[in-house]
Amino acid sequence: MVTPTRIQLSADEKVKQNCKKKPGANQKECHNFIQVIQRLNATNIIVCGTNAASPKCWLLDNNNTYYESHTVKLNAGNIVPAFPSQTAVTIAVDGNLYSALSGTKSVIQRSYAYGTQKLIKTDDNWLAKAEFVSAALLAESSTVNEEIYFFYNEVNQSASLDDEPYKAQIGRVCKADDGGRSMLTDSWTTFLKARLVCGHPRDPKRFHRLRDAFLLKEGRTLYGVFSNSWGKTAVCKYSMNEISSAFKTSKLKGPGTCVASSAQTPKATLTVIKDYPEIETVIYPEGQHPLYLLENNETYTRVVADRVRDASNTTRDVLFLGTDQGKIHKVLQKGEQTVIIAELSPFKKEAPVSSMVLDTTMGHLYVSTESEVARLSLADCEQYKDTCWNCVLARDPYCGWDPSSLTCSAVSQVRNHSGSLLQSLDPQSTDVCKGVEEQKSQDALKKVSVDPTGYIYLPCPMRSHHATYTWVKDNAKTYSCSVDGESCTLRFGEANPMDTGVFKCTSKEAGYQEEITAYEVTLNSGRIPEVSLAVVATGVLFLAITILLL
């Protein structure tokens, strides 16, 4: 059991008072908003905050003891913003802290916290009011060739009235970069950037603003969430091998391959980088089109990805996409096809998903909004109930049907596991469960008695978003239902008069049909049962019966 420890990192009192005295100061910003929490090595974590508009960093060790940042050479003003509305991105590599600061004074720098390399940063004219979203290390067989990537947006300074006001960019530096000798002495000598577009080169309906990016290192694949001026979002997939090759083979900048010493970089190349670091190649997604578009009123805010082994030991990419309404979409990505496996609602209060972190070792996904944090299981096979069909039709690579225990079980992520679980991720394959004995957990027929003038709502839980749901009365008359959250609800009212009889909700998917629930509705000629009553503005009472399935 982990015992939480409270560590108080308040803004300095003198700094706080000075912040409040400034003309037009926002009193709410005169506190310490933690913007960076980054592990540097096995024993130390760096924490940086706004410190009442005067950025400051602290170092924490494994004993929860903290020290002022001056114990190591860190410039907090280039690591964390002065105000909570701005963003900062950090990544630690070999004890060095790589940081990217958004805003008017945008900068990418390396601080030598516990590492050995010198402090270097971007030149003042390389970034135009950048808005950073993430950073990642692209590992190589030789550490000399390793690259660090920053994903961000820049203000489109040449935009006309009809152009996108922002443009997504990828910035790259070499890990071995140690600054210039006669030129760019305290600056990167390997910094290059490229335009990143989600869409086809000839399609005007492209997505230009990057909302989030995640590098799946196992497959050297980049997944990005983009938005356009109309508030729509899309997901695009990129090959990091192609992106790295674009930097290395740029005609404008000369060889962009990382080298052991910056002294080897020709002066002519440094001159071009100093004056114009953007390469001529525009980076387009695989297939030159979005991988996935969200069609409803929701928008995506965050993305992480996991490479998982299915029951046949085939690797699959699973995306977890956070929405502006606090939901998580679990998506199977296969080639150019995407399938929503599940839609999860882990929060009590509807709010945009602001952060997602994967813990593949323990099999968890940590998700947060502005006010809540939730931990979700990556597998969570119990939600697919206890039938082979429900388990298999979920198309979840984490889960398979165990014919020995008659349960939907998690697929072992150990390499070369035995394929004893039944699973099929092919939508056209529906016979994997034929002849399999399984425990049926049919819900008992629920009896409902209502007043003739009342309204009645009959819920039917949606176990799969790919199934078709139908309500049938007395095995004859068919009713339509309305999707309400995770239920396909049959509603009676003025437009759909109430009737008596046995109402059954069935689902049909890939040739398999299942009865989900059933109700026997009768009329009550006497006193109205004691159930939930709703009062409308006219003062008339309407009866609403909601039966929850456990």
Protein Blocks (a to p, Z undefined) as FASTA:
>chain_A
ZZdddddddddfklmmmmmmpghiafklmccddfbdcdfblmbccdddfkloiacddddd
fkopacdfklpccdfklmbcfbfkbccddddeehiacdddedjkgcdddddfklmbdcdd
ddfklpghiacfbdcddddfblklpccddddddddfkbcfkbcfbdcddddddfklgbjf
knoklbcfkbccddddeddfklmbbcfbdfbdcddfklopacdddddfkopacdddddfk
lmmmmmmmomklopabdcfbfklpcfklmmmmmmomccfbdcddehiiafbdcfblbdcf
bdcddddddfkopacdddddddfkopacddddehjaccdfbdcdfbfbdcddfbdcddfk
nopacdddfkbccdddfklmmlnojafklmmmnopakbccdfklopacdddfbehiacfb
ccdfbfkbcklmgoiacdddddcdddddddfkbccddddddfbfkbccdddehhlaccdd
ddehjaccddddfklccdeddddddddeehiacdfbdcdddddfbdcddddddddfkopa
cdddddddZZ
